[in-house]
């Protein structure tokens, strides 16, 4: 079933290439959604790389009509999970990948696919293949209308902290928070689709519709097929050159293989403020009314969310904090508590990138003595040894503690480290 979703999204994206090459109906170049046409409004900053990684620059370069890469990694983990593989694990990974980019008059298409083999040192019975795929399509439907679609697919053992070629489909706006539960080692199939359509209504107002679909299949847990759906609408109004007013409604539905009750969250945000502190820095804060119907009971709470983002040519920083309702993507339990995220990327010259990500969740459930605490953090370097050769090193930490949630999952404390080389075939790389 999951392959059908992935194949369908790829087919839609590929079929758009021929149409995207046709000239646009409008002869005048339209400003992108979000860019203001009035001289009294804030001028958007020039395009920035935002400290994107060396590998991302190559994979996403529109000059790459067809590319191929080959990677080799060595990984070590303390593997602090319960079960027969509780001791430390080390493995070697071979990962070839093919990718392509197409740019037309009105659209940009990216596709990449990789299949790898994982060989575990001293535990050959764990050896296995893995595969990942990613597709993104951005198209201008009209002078002031933009569509964005992305699809991410993965089938591999859940070696948390290591996912070569892995990407996340992301909505333009912050969705309702959902936290994956880390389970004992097993194969997981995941698929994530994100879609958004934005329309410039007036010089000062933009309206958007967005949605996402997440699918997880566990190979040997008490629930197999997990599906998460999210849809929402949003309206942004620019008050002056530095202040925006945001309003949105979104809903999230989590279903679990008909074995556990479905759970849902509704979120209404009215009067959120977004401050343009500078041409490259934004701060936002908003209150929200959040509602859930969980296990036959209704719960309503007031939520709050704040954050800051900054992007320049060489670095990007995003920090967000949310207090309110969130869901666990897996058992579908609803939690009330705190979520915080951090993402930082720094480009040093043309041959070095540092990236760091972290997240924190602490919440209580609506059943007696149920709770969850999760902490994760990863950081690493990418070094351009030559024009077509990139070295990568990364270290990570993850901790998880659960109490009385409707799932059997381990308390864990795990460290991971890996290093590798990725070679891009120069004869297929565009300029």
N, C-alpha and C positions, 0 to 999 in steps of 0.2 A: 504494500500500500504506500509506504513511504517513498519508494522509488517512483511511483506514479506522480506524486506531488512534485518531486525534484525534476523528473523528466518533463513534466508539463510546463514548469516555470522556465526551463532551459529552452524548450521549443518556442514558447512565446517570445522570449528574448531574441533567439536567433532569427525568427521570422520577421522581426522588426528591422533587421539590418537593411534589407533592400528598400523598405519604405523610408528609413531614416536618411538614405542617401539622396532622396528627391529634394528639390529646392523647397524652402518654406513658402507658405502661402503669402506671408507678409514680406514686403520688400524692405521695410525698415527694421533694423535690428532692435529687438525688444529687450528691455532690461530684465535681468533675472528676478524671480520672485524674491521679495524682501528688499530689493534695491529701490530707493525712492526716486521719483522723477521731479520732485519739487526742490528748488534750490534752497528753500528754507529748512529742509530736513537734513538729517545726518547723512553725510556722504560715507558709503561703506568703505572699508579698508580694501586695499588692493589684494589680489589673490595671494594667499600665503601657503607655504608648504606645511607650516605648523609643526616642524620637527618630525615629520613622518619618517619612518624607518627606511634604511637603504633598500631593503627587500621590497617594501611597499612601493617605493618610487619606481623600481624596475617593473614589478608586476602590473602596476596601474598606469604606466606610461602609454599614452595613446600612440606613440611611435612603434610599439610592439604589436605588429600585425599577427605574428605567431612566434611564441617563445617556448623554450624548454629549459628546465633546470634539473639538477640532480643534487640531492643533499645527503649527508651522512652525519648522524648524531650519536653521541654517547650520553646516556642518562643514568643517574643514580638517585634513589629515593630511600628514605628510612622506612617508608611503607608502614606507618603506624596504625593500620587497620587490623581489626580482628580477623580470624579465619586462618586457613592453612598457609596463606602467603604473608604472615605477619612479619617475617624477617625482612631485612633490607633486600632490595632488588636493584639489579643493574642490567642495562640492555643496550644493544646497538640497533640503530634504525637506518634503513636505506629508503629514500623517498624521492622518486622521480616525479616531476610535475610539468604539465603543459598549460599554457595560458595564451590568451589572445585579447586584443582590444580593437574596437571599431568605433570610429567617430564619423558621424554624418552631419548634415546641415542642422538637424534638430535633436540629435540623440547621441548618446555615448553608451557603448556596450562593453562589458568586461566579463570574461569567462575564464575560470581556471579549474583544473582537476588534477589530483595527485593520488597515487596509490603506493603504499609503503609496506615494508616488511619489518617486524619487530622480533629480534632474536634476544632472548633473555639468557644472561650468562648463568650457567649451572642449573637452569630450569627450562630445558628445551620443550617440556610439555606445555608451556605457556606461549610458545612462539605463535605468531598470528599475523595476518594481513590487516591493513587498515586503509581507508580511503576517505578523501575529503573533496568537496566541490563547492564552488562559489560562483554565483552569477549576479551581476548588477546591471540595471538598465535605467538610464535617466533620459527623459524625452520631453521636449517642449510641445505640448498639445495645442497651444495657442499663444498669442502674444503675451498674455499674462498668466498662463496656466502651465504648471510643471508637474510631471509624474515621475516618481521614483519607486523602483521595485528591486528587491534583492532577495536571494535565496541561498541559504547555507545548508550543506548536507555533510554528515559525518557518520562513519561506521567504524568503530575501533574500540579496543579495551579502554576503560576509564582510568587511564594513567594520569590522574589529576596533576596539573602543573606542566604537562607536556602535550602539545598538539601542533605538530608541524603543519604549516599551511592553513591552520584553522582561522576562521573569521567569524564575526558575529553580525547577523542582520540587525540593523539598528533603525529605529524610527527617528524621524526628525525631532520629535518631542519626547520628553521623558515619560515613558509608559508607567503604568502601575507596577510597583516593585514585585518581582517574583524571584525567589531564591531556590536554586537547585539543591536537593539533598544529596550529599555524597554517600554512596553505598559501597558495599564490598566489591572487590574487583570482579568485573564481568564485562561482556561486550555491550555497548550501548549504540543504538541508532538514533540520530537526532536530525531533525529538519526544522529550519526556522525561516519563515517568509515574512517580509515587511513591505508594506505598500503605503504610500502617501500621495495625495493629490492636493496641490495648493493653488489658489486662485487669487490674483490681485483684484479686489473689488473696487477700491478707490485708491487715491494717492496715499492715503494714510491707513487703509484697512486691508488686511489679508485674511482669507478664510481657508481652512484646511480640513481635509478628511483623512484619517489614518487608520491603519489596522495591522495586525500581526497574527501569525499562526505558529505555534511551537508544538513539535511532536517529539516525544521520547519513547523509545522501546527498550526495556530492560530484558536481558536474556534469561534471568533466573530470579526475579523477585516476586513477591506476592501480588504485585500488580504489574502488568506488562505494557499496555498502551496508555500513554499519558498525553493529553491534548490540552493546549491552552490557547484561548482566543481572546483578542483584544480589539476593540473598535472605539473610535472617538472622533469628536469634532472640536475645532479650535478656531477662535477669532482673535487676531492681534490688531490693536489700534495704536498708532503713534500719536502721542499727545504733543510732543515737541521734539527737538533734536536729540534729546538725551533720555526721554522717558516714554515707556510703552506700557499699555494696559492689555493684559492677557486674560482670556476667559476660555474655559474648555470643559468638556464632559467626556469621560471615558469609562468603559466597563470592561471587566476581565472575567472570563469564565474558564474554569479548570475542570476537566472531566477525566476520570480514571477508570477506563476499561469496565465500566458498569459494576465494579466491585466495591467502590467507595462512593459516597455521595459527591455530587458535583458541588463546587464552591464558586462563589462569584463576589466581585467587588465593584461597586459603583462609586465614581469620584466626580464631584462637581466643584470646579474652581471658578470663582467669580472675583474679579478685581485684583488679579495678580499683577505685581509691578516688576518691570524690567528696566534697569538703569544702564544706559550706555556711558560708562565711566570714562572711556576713551575710545578712540577708533578701533581698538583691538581688545578691549576689556568690557565685559558685561557682568552685572550682578542682578540676581532676581530673587524675589521672595513672594510667597503666596500662601494663603490659607485655603482650605478645602473642606467640604463636607463629604464624608466617606461613609458608605453603607454596605453591609454584607448580610446575606442570608446564609447561615452556616448550620448544617445539621438541624434544620427546622426552626432555628432561632434567628431573630433579627437584631442586628447591632448597628448603632450609628455613633460616629465619633467625629471630632474636629481634627483635621490634619494640618500640618504645616510643612513647607518645603522651601529651602533656600540654597543658593549656590552661586558660584563665580566661575567664569571661564575667560581665558586669555589666550590669544593665538597671534604669534608673530612669524616671521620667516624662518626662525630657527627653533622655536619651541612652542609648546601648547600645554595649558594647565586647565584642568576641570575638577572642581570640588563641589559635591552636593550633599545635602543632609535632608532627610525626610523623617517625620514623626507621624505615625498613623498606621493604617492597615497595609499589610503585604501578604502575599501568599507563597507557599512552598510548591515549586513546580516538581511534582512527584506525588506525594500523598495528598496534596491539595488542601492542607491545613491552613487556616487563616490565623495570622499573628498580628498582635498590636504592640508596636514598639518603635525601634529606631533603626534607620538605615543610613549608612554613610559610604561614599565612594570617592576615590581619588585616582586621577590619571594624569601622568606627566611624561612629556617627551622632549628631549633636547638634542638638537643637531649640533655637532662640533665639527666645523669645517665640512668638507665633502666626503669624508671617509669614516666618520664616527657618529653613532647615534646611541643615546641612553634613553631607555624607557622604563617606566615604573607604574604599576597599578596596584590598588588596594581596595578592599571592601570590608565593611563591618555590619553585622546584623545582630540585634538582640531584641527578642520579642516574646510575649506570652500568648498562649492560645486561649480559646474560650472554653476548653474542657479543664477540669481541675488539675492543677500542678503541671500543666503542659507548657513547655518553653523551648526555645532554641537560641543558641549563640554561635555565630560563625564569624571567623576572621580569616582573611587571606591576603597575601601580598606577594608580588613578583617584581623582579627588576633584572635588567640585563643590558648587554652591549651588543651592537652590531658594528663590525669593523670591516671596511672595504680594503681587503689586501691587494686586490687588483681590480681592474674595471669590471671583470666578470666573476669575481670570487669574493664572497662575503663570509666572514667568520662570525658566529653567534655564540654567546654564552649567557646563561640565565640561572638565577637561583630563586626559589620560592618557598613559601610557608603557608600551611593551611591548618586551621583548627576548627573542630565542630563538636558541639555538645547538644544533645537532645534529651528531652524528658517528656514522656507520656504523649508522644505524637503517634498518629495512626500509621506507623511504618517502623520496621526493624532496620535500624541503621546504626553504624558504629559511632562511638565517641572516638575522635582521632586527633592526632597531633603529628603532622607530617612535614618533612623537609625534602625538597627536590632540587637537583642541580643537573644541568645538561650543557653540552658544548658541541658545536658542529660546524661544518663547512657547507656552503651552498654555491654551486657553480652554474652560471648561466651560459648556455651555448651561444657564442658570439655571432655565429653565422645566421642565426634566426632572430637576433635582437635588433629591433629598429633603432633608428637614430633620432 
